[in-house]
Structure formats: C-alpha cells, structure tokens
Amino acid sequence: MKCTEIYKVDLHHCDASGSLRVSELLRFMQECSTKDLSDSPMSQRALFEGGRSYVLCKLNMSVYRSARAYDEIEISTWPSESRGVSMTICSW
C-alpha cells in the first residue's frame, strides 16, 4: 500500500537562500511514514504494546529539484520487499 501526502513548504522550513533544508525534508518523510504505519494493523501503539518497535535502518531518497519556500511537495512511502523478519518502507 502506498501512502502519499502533500506538504506546503513554509519559510521557516528553508535556509537563508530560500531552499528547503534537508532536515525538514526528512521530517516530512518521517511524518508520511508514521501516518502510513498508523493506518496499518501494526501501528506504533500496537508494536509498543507487543514489546516491539519500528526501526528505520536504511533510506534511499531521490530529490529531483530543490524545493523552495511556498512550494507544495509530494511525499510517498511504500513497503518494499523484505527478507527474514524485517519490513522496509520506501519514501520519496
């Protein structure tokens, strides 16, 4: 299942040149991933109550152009193939 969110880049998300800071892009990606997880049967609460946790250990990101203040950006996250007892979420 793919989760897609649209975020508006505010001025406080940007550096002095008006470009979106990488840290803010990662925050948007985390928000989208958390929403995707909370909509699934294995929400963060369910994992925590079962004595488990969700850990991101690998990230692949492609940036096609630098977002600027007041742009709208689309962030998507989806599960990729997992091996063994693991689950990988892809975001872009």
Secondary structure, 3 states (H helix, E strand, C coil): CCEEEEEECCHHHECCCCEECHHHHHHHHHHHHHHHHHCCCCCHHHHHHCCCCCCCCCCCCCCCCCCECCCEEEEEEEEECCCCCCCEEEEC
